[in-house]
Amino acid sequence: MKTLMIAPQPFFQPRGTPFSVLHRLKALSKLGYQIDLLTYPIGQDVEIDGVRIFRSANVPGVKNVAIGPSKTKLLLDVLLYRKAVAMLRANRYDLLHTHEEAGFMGIRLAKRFGLLHLYDMHSSLPQQLHNFKYSSNPLLVNLFETLERKTIESAQAVITICPELWKYVNEKYPGKFNKLIENVADNSLVFGEQKADPEIFRRINLNGETVILYTGTFEPYQGLDLLIEAAKEVVQQESDVRFLIVGGKPEQVEAYRQKVKALNLEPYFIFTGQRPPEEIPVYLQKANILVSPRVEGTNTPLKIYAYLRSGVPIVATRHITHTQVLNPDVAVLTDLKPQDFAAGILKVLQDPSFAQRLSQKARELAEKEYSYEAYLQKTREVYEYLESLLKSKSRLN
């Protein structure tokens, strides 16, 4: 089964959907499949056995792509579509595997070229318009809803990456082959293990303080404002702490530095900016508490699965993004208020035996429900299902 995968993202860059695409490719490689990946002209090439990377045309002046909907993304998607048509004319493929809004392209391309279509659904795209505060225009929202509906209806199979998305597809499209595959894969599978390097911590000036770690992007839905407000209350009781914030584009980091400074919290915060994916496990090893203050959305943050495996206690908001995976046995779950989030952090700091119990239960949950073996098996089941459809199609022809 020859597959063309279309990923409308900068690949590879260390952020949500590109990580998901990366691990999907790695799994398919391990399972012996050959994949041609078509993606944006932006990002780092990653060597994966059986995967060839093709890129759409460059857009002069475009060196980066913001997360979420944008006019830049629309232009890049037009060029991606043109490249897809050219590749489909020049090569014989059996399966079109699309991610995010490339599913919209799949509606027409799969029909035009007689392909099976697998839609890798990382989010509800109409909901993204709200999450990223891009537009509330009813015409645009209705267009996205229509395109999403046609994508799912026309696809032979759908992969959903969190329980809420699985439930959404299952209820609205009963009978659709819909496989839940959470993003549990460990980055070390692609980038290799990296030992703790003392130089990392000398560079960020840690001197034995208790480390409260956040990793991820700095988009508004991530709740960094909530975390910073909570920090005001934490340091009043526990002054020997450092909030280590890993991620963020330079302009975002500077904006949050200024916010921290205005609140007189500068001595308690360390911002690293974006770091290579292979470094993240090193930061996890150093942390005493892991935080996820997410305030919007329905998708489980990718970092939650690494957090569970880490053996470090977790404090997260009691929001559907978290509660579809986490429970009070494995994490402190708080209301979306600074004082509540602060109380959750303080509870872990001030009760070591409680923190240890959380960490143990979290690891047990990760091993039982979110193993890489289960991830591979679910991926295999999707492709074997599509192969069975392809064989039936061949017999009919």
C-alpha positions in Angstrom: 0.0 0.0 0.0 1.8 3.1 -1.2 0.9 6.2 0.9 1.0 9.9 0.3 0.8 11.7 3.6 0.0 15.5 3.6 0.9 17.5 6.7 0.2 21.2 6.5 2.7 22.2 9.1 6.3 23.3 9.4 8.0 19.9 9.6 9.8 19.4 11.7 9.5 22.0 14.4 9.1 21.2 18.1 5.4 21.9 18.6 2.1 20.0 18.9 0.9 18.7 15.5 4.4 18.3 14.0 5.3 16.1 17.0 2.2 14.0 16.3 3.1 13.7 12.6 6.6 12.8 13.5 5.6 9.9 15.8 3.0 8.7 13.3 5.7 8.4 10.7 8.1 6.7 13.1 5.4 4.1 14.0 4.6 3.4 10.4 8.3 3.0 9.7 8.6 0.5 12.5 5.6 -1.4 11.1 7.3 -1.6 7.7 5.3 0.9 5.6 6.7 3.2 2.9 5.5 6.8 3.2 5.9 9.9 1.0 5.4 13.0 3.2 4.4 16.2 1.6 4.7 19.2 3.9 5.6 22.9 4.1 8.9 24.3 2.8 9.8 25.2 6.4 11.3 23.0 9.1 14.1 20.5 9.8 14.5 17.3 7.8 14.3 14.2 10.0 15.7 10.8 8.9 13.2 8.0 9.3 13.5 4.7 7.5 11.0 4.3 4.7 10.0 8.0 4.7 10.7 10.4 1.9 10.0 14.1 2.6 8.7 16.4 -0.2 8.1 20.1 0.2 5.8 22.6 -1.5 7.1 25.8 -3.1 8.8 28.5 -1.0 6.9 31.7 -0.4 9.4 34.7 -0.4 9.7 36.2 3.0 7.9 33.4 4.9 10.3 31.8 7.3 8.0 30.8 10.0 4.3 29.9 10.5 2.3 30.8 13.6 0.3 28.1 15.4 -3.4 28.2 14.4 -5.3 29.6 11.4 -3.8 32.5 9.4 -3.6 34.1 6.0 0.0 32.8 5.6 -1.2 29.3 6.3 -3.9 29.7 3.6 -1.3 30.7 1.0 1.0 27.8 2.0 -2.0 25.4 1.8 -2.8 26.5 -1.8 0.8 25.7 -2.8 0.7 22.4 -0.9 -2.5 21.4 -2.8 -0.8 22.2 -6.1 2.2 20.1 -5.2 -0.1 17.2 -4.1 -1.8 17.2 -7.4 1.5 17.1 -9.2 2.7 14.2 -7.1 -0.5 12.3 -7.5 -0.3 12.7 -11.3 3.3 11.5 -11.4 3.1 8.6 -9.0 0.7 5.8 -8.2 -0.6 5.9 -4.6 -3.2 3.7 -2.9 -3.8 5.8 0.2 -4.0 9.5 1.0 -3.2 10.1 4.7 -4.1 13.7 5.7 -3.5 15.8 8.8 -5.5 18.8 10.1 -6.9 21.0 7.3 -5.2 18.8 4.6 -8.3 16.7 5.2 -10.2 19.4 3.3 -7.9 18.7 0.3 -8.6 15.0 0.7 -12.3 15.4 -0.1 -11.5 16.2 -3.7 -8.1 14.5 -4.2 -9.1 11.1 -3.0 -12.2 11.1 -5.3 -10.3 12.5 -8.3 -7.4 10.0 -8.1 -9.4 7.0 -6.8 -7.6 6.8 -3.4 -8.6 5.6 0.0 -8.5 8.5 2.5 -7.4 8.4 6.1 -8.0 11.6 8.1 -5.7 12.2 11.0 -7.9 14.5 13.2 -5.8 16.4 15.7 -8.6 18.9 16.6 -12.0 20.2 15.5 -11.0 22.9 13.0 -14.1 25.0 13.6 -13.2 25.0 17.3 -9.7 26.3 16.4 -11.2 29.5 15.1 -12.4 30.1 18.6 -9.4 28.8 20.5 -7.0 31.0 18.6 -9.4 33.9 18.6 -9.0 34.0 14.8 -12.6 34.7 13.8 -16.2 34.4 15.1 -17.6 35.2 11.7 -20.6 32.8 11.3 -20.0 32.4 7.6 -16.4 31.3 8.2 -17.3 29.1 11.1 -20.1 27.5 9.0 -17.6 26.9 6.1 -15.2 25.1 8.4 -18.0 23.1 9.9 -19.2 22.0 6.4 -15.6 21.2 5.3 -15.0 19.2 8.4 -18.2 17.2 8.0 -17.4 16.4 4.3 -13.9 15.4 5.3 -15.1 12.9 7.9 -17.9 11.6 5.7 -15.7 11.0 2.7 -12.8 9.4 4.6 -12.7 5.6 4.9 -11.1 5.9 8.3 -10.4 8.6 11.0 -7.7 8.7 13.6 -8.6 10.8 16.7 -6.0 11.8 19.2 -8.0 12.2 22.4 -11.2 10.8 24.0 -13.2 14.0 23.4 -12.5 14.0 19.7 -13.2 10.2 19.5 -16.5 10.8 21.2 -17.3 13.8 18.9 -16.8 11.7 15.8 -18.4 8.6 17.2 -21.6 10.5 18.1 -21.9 12.5 14.9 -20.8 9.9 12.5 -21.9 6.5 13.8 -20.5 3.6 11.9 -17.4 5.5 10.8 -14.1 3.6 11.4 -12.7 5.8 14.2 -9.6 4.8 16.0 -8.5 6.6 19.2 -4.6 6.8 19.2 -3.3 9.1 21.9 0.0 10.9 21.4 1.9 8.8 23.9 5.1 8.4 22.0 8.4 9.4 23.6 10.7 11.8 21.7 13.7 9.7 22.6 12.4 7.1 20.1 13.3 9.6 17.3 16.0 11.8 18.8 17.7 9.3 21.1 18.3 9.4 24.8 20.2 12.4 26.2 21.9 12.2 29.6 21.6 15.1 32.0 24.2 17.7 31.1 25.3 19.9 34.1 26.0 22.6 31.6 22.3 22.9 30.8 21.6 23.9 34.4 24.7 26.1 34.8 23.4 28.0 31.8 20.1 28.6 33.4 21.5 29.4 36.8 19.8 26.8 39.0 21.4 26.3 42.4 19.4 23.6 44.2 16.1 25.4 44.3 12.8 23.5 44.0 11.9 23.5 40.3 8.4 24.0 39.1 8.5 23.2 35.4 6.3 24.2 32.5 7.1 23.0 29.0 5.2 23.9 25.8 4.1 26.7 23.6 3.1 30.1 24.8 -0.3 30.4 23.1 -3.1 32.0 25.2 -5.0 28.7 25.7 -2.0 27.2 27.5 -2.7 29.3 30.6 0.7 30.9 31.3 -1.1 34.0 32.7 -2.9 31.8 35.2 0.5 30.2 36.2 2.2 33.5 36.7 -0.7 34.9 38.8 -0.6 31.7 40.9 3.2 32.1 41.4 2.5 35.3 43.4 0.8 33.3 46.1 3.2 30.3 45.9 6.4 32.5 46.7 4.7 34.1 49.7 4.9 30.7 51.4 7.7 29.0 49.6 10.5 31.3 48.5 13.1 28.7 47.6 11.4 27.8 44.3 12.1 28.5 40.7 9.5 28.5 37.9 11.4 27.0 34.9 9.5 27.9 31.7 10.7 26.0 28.7 9.4 27.1 25.2 8.0 30.1 23.5 9.1 32.3 20.6 11.5 35.2 21.4 8.8 37.8 21.3 6.5 35.7 23.5 9.2 35.1 26.0 10.0 38.8 26.2 6.3 39.7 26.8 6.1 37.2 29.7 9.4 38.4 31.1 7.9 41.9 31.3 4.8 40.6 33.0 6.9 38.7 35.6 9.0 41.8 36.2 5.9 44.0 36.6 4.7 41.6 39.4 8.1 41.6 41.1 8.5 37.9 40.4 11.6 38.2 38.3 13.9 36.3 40.8 11.6 33.3 40.7 11.3 32.8 37.0 13.7 31.3 34.4 12.8 31.4 30.7 14.8 29.2 28.4 13.0 29.9 25.1 12.5 27.0 22.7 14.8 24.1 23.3 15.6 21.0 21.1 13.2 18.1 21.8 16.0 15.8 22.9 16.7 18.2 25.8 13.1 18.1 27.3 13.6 14.8 29.2 16.6 16.4 30.9 14.4 19.2 32.2 11.8 16.7 33.4 14.5 14.8 35.4 15.5 18.1 37.2 11.9 19.1 38.0 10.2 18.7 41.4 6.7 19.6 40.1 5.3 19.6 36.5 2.5 22.0 35.7 0.0 22.3 32.9 -2.3 25.3 33.4 -4.3 24.9 30.2 -7.5 26.9 30.1 -9.1 26.2 26.7 -9.5 23.5 24.1 -10.4 19.8 24.2 -7.2 18.1 23.1 -4.9 16.6 25.7 -1.5 18.3 25.6 1.2 16.0 24.3 3.3 16.7 27.3 0.8 15.1 29.7 1.9 11.6 28.6 5.6 12.4 29.2 4.6 13.9 32.5 2.9 10.7 33.6 5.9 8.6 32.7 8.4 11.0 34.4 7.8 10.1 38.1 7.4 13.8 38.9 4.1 15.0 40.6 1.7 16.8 38.3 -0.5 19.9 38.9 -3.0 20.7 36.2 -6.2 22.5 35.7 -9.5 20.6 36.1 -10.3 21.1 32.4 -11.5 18.6 29.9 -8.1 18.8 28.2 -6.7 17.1 31.3 -9.5 15.2 32.9 -10.0 12.9 29.9 -6.6 11.4 30.9 -5.8 12.6 34.4 -7.7 11.9 37.6 -7.1 12.9 41.3 -5.1 9.7 41.9 -2.4 10.7 39.5 -2.4 14.5 39.6 -3.6 17.5 41.6 -6.5 19.0 39.5 -7.5 22.5 40.3 -10.1 25.1 39.3 -9.1 27.7 36.7 -8.3 30.3 39.3 -4.8 31.5 40.4 -5.5 30.9 44.1 -6.6 27.3 43.4 -3.7 26.6 41.1 -1.3 28.0 43.7 -3.0 25.8 46.4 -2.4 22.8 44.3 1.3 23.5 43.9 1.7 24.2 47.6 0.0 21.0 48.5 2.6 19.0 46.6 5.5 21.1 47.9 4.4 20.8 51.5 3.4 17.1 51.6 6.2 14.9 50.2 4.5 11.6 50.9 1.4 12.8 49.0 3.6 13.9 46.1 5.3 10.4 46.1 2.0 8.6 45.9 0.8 10.8 43.0 4.0 10.0 41.1 3.7 6.3 41.6 0.1 6.2 40.5 0.9 8.3 37.5 3.6 5.9 36.4 1.3 2.9 36.8 -1.4 4.6 34.7 1.2 5.4 32.0 2.4 1.8 31.9 -1.1 0.3 31.8 -3.0 2.7 29.5 -0.5 4.7 27.5 2.3 2.4 26.4 4.1 2.7 23.1 3.3 -0.9 22.3 -0.4 0.0 22.4 0.3 3.0 20.2 2.0 0.8 17.6 -0.8 -1.8 17.8 -3.5 0.8 17.2 -1.6 2.3 14.2 -1.2 -1.2 12.8 -5.0 -1.9 13.1 -5.8 1.3 11.1 -3.5 0.4 8.3 -4.6 -3.2 8.2 -8.2 -2.1 8.0 -7.4 0.1 5.0 -5.4 -2.7 3.4 -8.4 -4.9 3.7 -10.5 -2.3 1.9 -7.9 -2.0 -0.8 -7.9 -5.7 -1.4 -11.7 -5.7 -1.6 -11.5 -2.8 -4.1 -9.0 -4.7 -6.2 -11.1 -7.8 -6.3 -14.1 -5.8 -7.5 -12.0 -4.2 -10.2 
